[in-house]
């Protein structure tokens, strides 16, 4: 992450989210490094799931 791009509280929230989702992020990174595409995951808390 670029220093100064987010306020301290926002950066803390992003880092906490990344820690929670570390396995998924690592798996997706490995797939992308091998030239594979990843699909968008549906999350119960995803506000875009209800948009049609």
PADREN-299854 format. One record per atom (N, C-alpha, C): residue number from 1; atom name; residue in one letter; z, x, y. Coordinates in Angstrom, 2 decimals, padded with zeros to 5 digits. Each point is the difference from the previous one (the first is absolute). Example, Ala and Ser with C-alpha at 12.3 -4.5 7.8 and 13.67 -1.06 7.14 Angstrom:
residues 2
<node n="1" atom="N" res="a" Z="007.80" X="013.19" Y="-005.69"/>
<node n="1" atom="CA" res="a" Z="000.00" X="-000.89" Y="001.19"/>
<node n="1" atom="C" res="a" Z="000.00" X="000.90" Y="001.20"/>
<node n="2" atom="N" res="s" Z="-000.72" X="-000.35" Y="001.05"/>
<node n="2" atom="CA" res="s" Z="000.06" X="000.82" Y="001.19"/>
<node n="2" atom="C" res="s" Z="000.73" X="-000.77" Y="001.09"/>
***
This chain:
residues 52
<node n="1" atom="N" res="x" Z="000.00" X="000.83" Y="-001.17"/>
<node n="1" atom="CA" res="x" Z="000.00" X="-000.83" Y="001.17"/>
<node n="1" atom="C" res="x" Z="000.00" X="000.89" Y="001.24"/>
<node n="2" atom="N" res="x" Z="-000.69" X="-000.44" Y="001.01"/>
<node n="2" atom="CA" res="x" Z="-000.08" X="000.79" Y="001.23"/>
<node n="2" atom="C" res="x" Z="001.29" X="-000.15" Y="000.80"/>
<node n="3" atom="N" res="x" Z="000.53" X="001.10" Y="000.47"/>
<node n="3" atom="CA" res="x" Z="001.20" X="-000.05" Y="000.83"/>
<node n="3" atom="C" res="x" Z="-000.29" X="-000.74" Y="001.30"/>
<node n="4" atom="N" res="x" Z="000.92" X="-000.87" Y="000.37"/>
<node n="4" atom="CA" res="x" Z="-000.12" X="-000.71" Y="001.26"/>
<node n="4" atom="C" res="x" Z="-000.89" X="-001.23" Y="-000.04"/>
<node n="5" atom="N" res="x" Z="-000.63" X="-000.30" Y="-001.13"/>
<node n="5" atom="CA" res="x" Z="-000.89" X="-001.15" Y="-000.07"/>
<node n="5" atom="C" res="x" Z="000.77" X="-001.31" Y="-000.06"/>
<node n="6" atom="N" res="x" Z="001.24" X="000.04" Y="-000.48"/>
<node n="6" atom="CA" res="x" Z="000.83" X="-001.20" Y="-000.11"/>
<node n="6" atom="C" res="x" Z="001.35" X="000.25" Y="000.65"/>
<node n="7" atom="N" res="x" Z="000.60" X="-001.08" Y="000.46"/>
<node n="7" atom="CA" res="x" Z="001.37" X="000.11" Y="000.49"/>
<node n="7" atom="C" res="x" Z="000.92" X="000.34" Y="-001.17"/>
<node n="8" atom="N" res="x" Z="001.16" X="000.54" Y="000.29"/>
<node n="8" atom="CA" res="x" Z="000.91" X="000.46" Y="-001.05"/>
<node n="8" atom="C" res="x" Z="000.31" X="-001.11" Y="-001.00"/>
<node n="9" atom="N" res="x" Z="000.34" X="-001.20" Y="000.46"/>
<node n="9" atom="CA" res="x" Z="000.35" X="-001.11" Y="-000.90"/>
<node n="9" atom="C" res="x" Z="-001.20" X="-000.41" Y="-000.86"/>
<node n="10" atom="N" res="x" Z="-001.17" X="-000.04" Y="000.62"/>
<node n="10" atom="CA" res="x" Z="-001.20" X="-000.36" Y="-000.76"/>
<node n="10" atom="C" res="x" Z="-000.29" X="001.05" Y="-001.07"/>
<node n="11" atom="N" res="x" Z="000.15" X="001.27" Y="000.36"/>
<node n="11" atom="CA" res="x" Z="-000.23" X="001.10" Y="-000.95"/>
<node n="11" atom="C" res="x" Z="000.98" X="-000.10" Y="-001.17"/>
<node n="12" atom="N" res="x" Z="001.26" X="-000.35" Y="000.29"/>
<node n="12" atom="CA" res="x" Z="001.00" X="-000.15" Y="-001.06"/>
<node n="12" atom="C" res="x" Z="-000.39" X="-001.14" Y="-000.95"/>
<node n="13" atom="N" res="x" Z="-000.51" X="-001.09" Y="000.54"/>
<node n="13" atom="CA" res="x" Z="-000.42" X="-001.13" Y="-000.84"/>
<node n="13" atom="C" res="x" Z="-001.19" X="000.38" Y="-000.88"/>
<node n="14" atom="N" res="x" Z="-000.96" X="000.73" Y="000.57"/>
<node n="14" atom="CA" res="x" Z="-001.16" X="000.44" Y="-000.77"/>
<node n="14" atom="C" res="x" Z="000.44" X="000.94" Y="-001.12"/>
<node n="15" atom="N" res="x" Z="000.88" X="000.93" Y="000.32"/>
<node n="15" atom="CA" res="x" Z="000.47" X="000.95" Y="-001.00"/>
<node n="15" atom="C" res="x" Z="000.79" X="-000.69" Y="-001.11"/>
<node n="16" atom="N" res="x" Z="000.80" X="-001.01" Y="000.35"/>
<node n="16" atom="CA" res="x" Z="000.75" X="-000.76" Y="-001.00"/>
<node n="16" atom="C" res="x" Z="-000.96" X="-000.77" Y="-000.90"/>
<node n="17" atom="N" res="x" Z="-001.03" X="-000.62" Y="000.60"/>
<node n="17" atom="CA" res="x" Z="-001.00" X="-000.73" Y="-000.79"/>
<node n="17" atom="C" res="x" Z="-000.71" X="000.97" Y="-000.95"/>
<node n="18" atom="N" res="x" Z="-000.38" X="001.17" Y="000.51"/>
<node n="18" atom="CA" res="x" Z="-000.71" X="000.98" Y="-000.83"/>
<node n="18" atom="C" res="x" Z="000.87" X="000.48" Y="-001.16"/>
<node n="19" atom="N" res="x" Z="001.30" X="000.14" Y="000.24"/>
<node n="19" atom="CA" res="x" Z="000.91" X="000.42" Y="-001.06"/>
<node n="19" atom="C" res="x" Z="000.07" X="-001.07" Y="-001.09"/>
<node n="20" atom="N" res="x" Z="000.09" X="-001.25" Y="000.41"/>
<node n="20" atom="CA" res="x" Z="000.05" X="-001.11" Y="-000.96"/>
<node n="20" atom="C" res="x" Z="-001.28" X="-000.07" Y="-000.83"/>
<node n="21" atom="N" res="x" Z="-001.14" X="000.28" Y="000.63"/>
<node n="21" atom="CA" res="x" Z="-001.31" X="-000.14" Y="-000.64"/>
<node n="21" atom="C" res="x" Z="-000.59" X="001.35" Y="-000.41"/>
<node n="22" atom="N" res="x" Z="000.85" X="000.99" Y="-000.19"/>
<node n="22" atom="CA" res="x" Z="-000.46" X="001.34" Y="-000.30"/>
<node n="22" atom="C" res="x" Z="-000.89" X="000.06" Y="-001.25"/>
<node n="23" atom="N" res="x" Z="000.38" X="-000.70" Y="-001.06"/>
<node n="23" atom="CA" res="x" Z="-000.79" X="000.04" Y="-001.23"/>
<node n="23" atom="C" res="x" Z="-001.40" X="-000.55" Y="000.23"/>
<node n="24" atom="N" res="x" Z="-000.11" X="-001.17" Y="000.66"/>
<node n="24" atom="CA" res="x" Z="-001.31" X="-000.60" Y="000.26"/>
<node n="24" atom="C" res="x" Z="-000.85" X="000.89" Y="000.90"/>
<node n="25" atom="N" res="x" Z="000.62" X="000.59" Y="001.02"/>
<node n="25" atom="CA" res="x" Z="-000.73" X="000.87" Y="000.90"/>
<node n="25" atom="C" res="x" Z="-000.51" X="001.24" Y="-000.73"/>
<node n="26" atom="N" res="x" Z="000.82" X="000.57" Y="-000.84"/>
<node n="26" atom="CA" res="x" Z="-000.39" X="001.19" Y="-000.77"/>
<node n="26" atom="C" res="x" Z="-001.13" X="-000.33" Y="-000.97"/>
<node n="27" atom="N" res="x" Z="000.12" X="-001.12" Y="-000.68"/>
<node n="27" atom="CA" res="x" Z="-001.03" X="-000.43" Y="-000.95"/>
<node n="27" atom="C" res="x" Z="-001.32" X="-000.23" Y="000.72"/>
<node n="28" atom="N" res="x" Z="000.05" X="-000.71" Y="001.13"/>
<node n="28" atom="CA" res="x" Z="-001.23" X="-000.24" Y="000.77"/>
<node n="28" atom="C" res="x" Z="-000.60" X="001.31" Y="000.50"/>
<node n="29" atom="N" res="x" Z="000.83" X="000.92" Y="000.45"/>
<node n="29" atom="CA" res="x" Z="-000.49" X="001.30" Y="000.48"/>
<node n="29" atom="C" res="x" Z="-000.75" X="000.73" Y="-001.12"/>
<node n="30" atom="N" res="x" Z="000.60" X="000.00" Y="-001.20"/>
<node n="30" atom="CA" res="x" Z="-000.64" X="000.66" Y="-001.14"/>
<node n="30" atom="C" res="x" Z="-001.34" X="-000.64" Y="-000.32"/>
<node n="31" atom="N" res="x" Z="-000.06" X="-001.34" Y="000.02"/>
<node n="31" atom="CA" res="x" Z="-001.27" X="-000.70" Y="-000.26"/>
<node n="31" atom="C" res="x" Z="-001.05" X="000.37" Y="001.03"/>
<node n="32" atom="N" res="x" Z="000.38" X="000.02" Y="001.27"/>
<node n="32" atom="CA" res="x" Z="-000.95" X="000.35" Y="001.06"/>
<node n="32" atom="C" res="x" Z="-000.47" X="001.43" Y="-000.12"/>
<node n="33" atom="N" res="x" Z="000.89" X="000.93" Y="-000.35"/>
<node n="33" atom="CA" res="x" Z="-000.37" X="001.39" Y="-000.15"/>
<node n="33" atom="C" res="x" Z="-001.00" X="000.20" Y="-001.14"/>
<node n="34" atom="N" res="x" Z="000.05" X="-000.90" Y="-001.00"/>
<node n="34" atom="CA" res="x" Z="-000.94" X="000.06" Y="-001.12"/>
<node n="34" atom="C" res="x" Z="-001.29" X="-000.76" Y="000.29"/>
<node n="35" atom="N" res="x" Z="-000.13" X="-000.53" Y="001.24"/>
<node n="35" atom="CA" res="x" Z="-001.22" X="-000.70" Y="000.39"/>
<node n="35" atom="C" res="x" Z="-000.01" X="-001.48" Y="-000.34"/>
<node n="36" atom="N" res="x" Z="001.13" X="-000.54" Y="-000.43"/>
<node n="36" atom="CA" res="x" Z="000.08" X="-001.42" Y="-000.33"/>
<node n="36" atom="C" res="x" Z="000.39" X="-000.81" Y="001.22"/>
<node n="37" atom="N" res="x" Z="-000.38" X="-001.26" Y="-000.01"/>
<node n="37" atom="CA" res="x" Z="000.40" X="-000.91" Y="001.06"/>
<node n="37" atom="C" res="x" Z="001.28" X="-000.70" Y="-000.41"/>
<node n="38" atom="N" res="x" Z="000.77" X="-000.41" Y="000.99"/>
<node n="38" atom="CA" res="x" Z="001.20" X="-000.78" Y="-000.29"/>
<node n="38" atom="C" res="x" Z="-000.19" X="-001.38" Y="000.60"/>
<node n="39" atom="N" res="x" Z="000.63" X="-000.99" Y="-000.61"/>
<node n="39" atom="CA" res="x" Z="-000.10" X="-001.35" Y="000.51"/>
<node n="39" atom="C" res="x" Z="001.26" X="-000.35" Y="000.77"/>
<node n="40" atom="N" res="x" Z="-000.14" X="-000.95" Y="000.89"/>
<node n="40" atom="CA" res="x" Z="001.14" X="-000.43" Y="000.81"/>
<node n="40" atom="C" res="x" Z="000.95" X="-000.79" Y="-000.89"/>
<node n="41" atom="N" res="x" Z="001.27" X="000.37" Y="000.02"/>
<node n="41" atom="CA" res="x" Z="000.99" X="-000.69" Y="-000.80"/>
<node n="41" atom="C" res="x" Z="000.48" X="-001.25" Y="000.71"/>
<node n="42" atom="N" res="x" Z="000.31" X="-001.02" Y="-000.78"/>
<node n="42" atom="CA" res="x" Z="000.62" X="-001.20" Y="000.57"/>
<node n="42" atom="C" res="x" Z="001.50" X="000.17" Y="-000.10"/>
<node n="43" atom="N" res="x" Z="000.68" X="-000.20" Y="001.10"/>
<node n="43" atom="CA" res="x" Z="001.45" X="000.08" Y="000.05"/>
<node n="43" atom="C" res="x" Z="000.54" X="-001.35" Y="000.43"/>
<node n="44" atom="N" res="x" Z="001.13" X="-000.36" Y="-000.53"/>
<node n="44" atom="CA" res="x" Z="000.59" X="-001.29" Y="000.37"/>
<node n="44" atom="C" res="x" Z="000.34" X="-000.04" Y="001.48"/>
<node n="45" atom="N" res="x" Z="000.26" X="001.15" Y="000.60"/>
<node n="45" atom="CA" res="x" Z="000.35" X="000.06" Y="001.41"/>
<node n="45" atom="C" res="x" Z="-001.20" X="000.29" Y="000.90"/>
<node n="46" atom="N" res="x" Z="-001.18" X="000.01" Y="-000.57"/>
<node n="46" atom="CA" res="x" Z="-001.21" X="000.32" Y="000.76"/>
<node n="46" atom="C" res="x" Z="-000.44" X="-001.21" Y="000.82"/>
<node n="47" atom="N" res="x" Z="000.03" X="000.12" Y="001.30"/>
<node n="47" atom="CA" res="x" Z="-000.33" X="-001.14" Y="000.86"/>
<node n="47" atom="C" res="x" Z="-001.47" X="-000.37" Y="-000.08"/>
<node n="48" atom="N" res="x" Z="-000.84" X="000.89" Y="-000.51"/>
<node n="48" atom="CA" res="x" Z="-001.42" X="-000.29" Y="-000.07"/>
<node n="48" atom="C" res="x" Z="-000.39" X="-000.78" Y="-001.27"/>
<node n="49" atom="N" res="x" Z="000.92" X="-000.16" Y="-000.94"/>
<node n="49" atom="CA" res="x" Z="-000.31" X="-000.75" Y="-001.21"/>
<node n="49" atom="C" res="x" Z="-000.32" X="-001.45" Y="000.30"/>
<node n="50" atom="N" res="x" Z="000.58" X="-000.55" Y="001.04"/>
<node n="50" atom="CA" res="x" Z="-000.21" X="-001.40" Y="000.30"/>
<node n="50" atom="C" res="x" Z="-001.25" X="-000.26" Y="000.84"/>
<node n="51" atom="N" res="x" Z="-000.65" X="001.06" Y="000.49"/>
<node n="51" atom="CA" res="x" Z="-001.20" X="-000.15" Y="000.80"/>
<node n="51" atom="C" res="x" Z="-001.20" X="-000.18" Y="-000.93"/>
<node n="52" atom="N" res="x" Z="-000.78" X="-001.01" Y="000.28"/>
<node n="52" atom="CA" res="x" Z="-001.17" X="-000.27" Y="-000.86"/>
<node n="52" atom="C" res="x" Z="-001.28" X="000.33" Y="000.69"/>
***
